[in-house]
Amino acid sequence: MKNNLLIFTFSFFAFPAWAQSAPDFKELLDSAMVRDSNLKMQITQNKLTDLDEHKLKDIFLPTLELSGKVGYLNGTARLTSPEINLAPFINIPEGTFNNNFNVSGFSGVAKADAKMLLYSGGKVKYLKKAVEEKKKSEDILLEKTKDEVMATISKAYDQLALIHQSKKVLDESEKRLDINKKTADKALGYGLITPYDHKKIELAQATLNAKVVEYEGKKELLLTQLYILTGISKERLRMIDPVLSPVELLTAEKGIEQRAEVRALEHGIAAADYKIKAEKTWMIPKVQLMASAYYIGLYGNRIKSSENVIPAVPVLGYEGKKLDWSPNNINVFPLITAGVGFKWEIFDGKEGKHAEETAKVGKEVLQNQKEDALKKLSLNLANNQTNYDIATAQITLKAKQKELAKNALVQAEKEFRYGMSKSSQLIDAENDLEASELEYQNAIFNQRRAGIELMRATQELDITKFYLIP
């Protein structure tokens, strides 16, 4: 029971510590990938291409359309009889049988149309391939956007590491200043330095305090930036204690042909080729299967004529008979038609030809963009390789300067301690060491940035070469 209580107590206090552990670089990167607005917008935009792909896949599915209407019908048909002269047997003057037939009542019509495309002339096949190439192009551009997110998080993370390292440099400076201030206090008491020299030590301390305030402001700004990029709380971000270290000598293993822009343009050109082939099919007949079913009905109708439809017989005293018929209903169902239809645009006013030429111009534009991109990316690769080589050389130089400044400060402290130099010389040596240490850290930061850009220049950014990622 006692052991269980100890385990529970340990778990209770250990869990909050675990829950508030500092996020590693992988967590920062994964969170940024989820939150990045450009990446989300691009993924959402790419869904339209997926919809186009599904639309083309469904184009051969049959369609069924139902339509119908009900309304009041009132129509009149006029019959004008011509002259009939079959002398000597029959001679009927013109207009003898003139008559008006009127139909009125309610009508209803229902129709079902079914259609299915059988052959599109090859246009759908080529459009499918064009959409597939477009989708590949968009997926490749996602790689570029993801690399941009990596570069952004890497820069912010390294800036935070640079700020942390700057704080360590300031802390070391403060320790040395405290020791030198005690020495200055004793020297002032023994009359070895003047009050003016002593004030310079106090000024150096105030300057250092101002730098610490500046550090806190920059750190808070970087924490805010990382919070916006990742959504991770500032409490956890403050627990990060990154360290800057130079990256190993890098050289581009691939060519600029692997850049996302180039590969995306290549797939865009392939899509344009299929688009041209699709537009060329305008002159090929299209075939579809069609079927229709009709229902036609007349209700509560009255059909009547204005004149007799049965002639009068005066000899017999018969006055004739007009048509006046009111059927209960008349309907026709089913009236079915089915068959195969085709459409052949022999001449379309050059609309198909213009569409083909437009597709060719679109391909030419993409080819020009690829040629221009290759030139610019070649120059970009050379520039990034030079920047990386220079940045690597700067680390060696700044390390040497830092070593010389450290030795100079040791010598200045000895001379100040024995009254052989003034406080101004000590402060200058202290400032030189502080500046050289910060310049050394900046050189590492710049080399890492140059390394990131060099790897991005050939689309082979491997973030594991910069950070420990489990």
Secondary structure as the mmCIF struct_conf table of DSSP 4:
data_model
#
loop_
_struct_conf.conf_type_id
_struct_conf.id
_struct_conf.beg_label_comp_id
_struct_conf.beg_label_asym_id
_struct_conf.beg_label_seq_id
_struct_conf.end_label_comp_id
_struct_conf.end_label_asym_id
_struct_conf.end_label_seq_id
HELX_RH_AL_P HELX_RH_AL_P1 LYS A 2 ALA A 19
TURN_TY1_P TURN_TY1_P1 GLN A 20 GLN A 20
HELX_LH_PP_P HELX_LH_PP_P1 SER A 21 PRO A 23
HELX_RH_AL_P HELX_RH_AL_P2 PHE A 25 ARG A 35
HELX_RH_AL_P HELX_RH_AL_P3 SER A 37 LYS A 57
TURN_TY1_P TURN_TY1_P2 ASP A 58 PHE A 60
BEND BEND1 LEU A 61 LEU A 61
STRN STRN1 THR A 63 LEU A 79
HELX_LH_PP_P HELX_LH_PP_P2 SER A 81 GLU A 83
STRN STRN2 ILE A 84 LEU A 86
TURN_TY1_P TURN_TY1_P3 ALA A 87 PHE A 89
STRN STRN3 ILE A 90 ILE A 92
TURN_TY1_P TURN_TY1_P4 GLU A 94 PHE A 97
STRN STRN4 ASN A 99 TYR A 119
TURN_TY1_P TURN_TY1_P5 GLY A 121 GLY A 122
HELX_RH_AL_P HELX_RH_AL_P4 LYS A 123 GLY A 189
TURN_TY1_P TURN_TY1_P6 TYR A 190 GLY A 191
BEND BEND2 LEU A 192 ILE A 193
HELX_RH_AL_P HELX_RH_AL_P5 PRO A 195 THR A 230
HELX_RH_AL_P HELX_RH_AL_P6 LYS A 234 LEU A 237
TURN_TY1_P TURN_TY1_P7 ARG A 238 MET A 239
HELX_LH_PP_P HELX_LH_PP_P3 PRO A 246 LEU A 249
BEND BEND3 LYS A 254 LYS A 254
HELX_RH_3T_P HELX_RH_3T_P1 ILE A 256 GLN A 258
BEND BEND4 ARG A 259 ARG A 259
HELX_RH_AL_P HELX_RH_AL_P7 ALA A 260 GLU A 279
HELX_RH_3T_P HELX_RH_3T_P2 LYS A 280 MET A 283
BEND BEND5 ILE A 284 ILE A 284
STRN STRN5 LYS A 286 ILE A 310
STRN STRN6 VAL A 313 VAL A 313
HELX_RH_3T_P HELX_RH_3T_P3 PRO A 314 LEU A 316
TURN_TY1_P TURN_TY1_P8 GLY A 317 GLY A 317
STRN STRN7 TYR A 318 TYR A 318
STRN STRN8 LYS A 321 TRP A 325
BEND BEND6 ASN A 328 ASN A 328
STRN STRN9 ASN A 329 LYS A 343
BEND BEND7 ILE A 346 ILE A 346
TURN_TY1_P TURN_TY1_P9 GLY A 349 LYS A 350
HELX_RH_AL_P HELX_RH_AL_P8 GLU A 351 ARG A 417
TURN_TY1_P TURN_TY1_P10 TYR A 418 GLY A 419
BEND BEND8 MET A 420 SER A 421
HELX_RH_AL_P HELX_RH_AL_P9 SER A 423 ALA A 457
TURN_TY1_P TURN_TY1_P11 THR A 458 GLN A 459
HELX_RH_3T_P HELX_RH_3T_P4 ILE A 463 LYS A 465
TURN_TY1_P TURN_TY1_P12 PHE A 466 PHE A 466
BEND BEND9 TYR A 467 TYR A 467
#
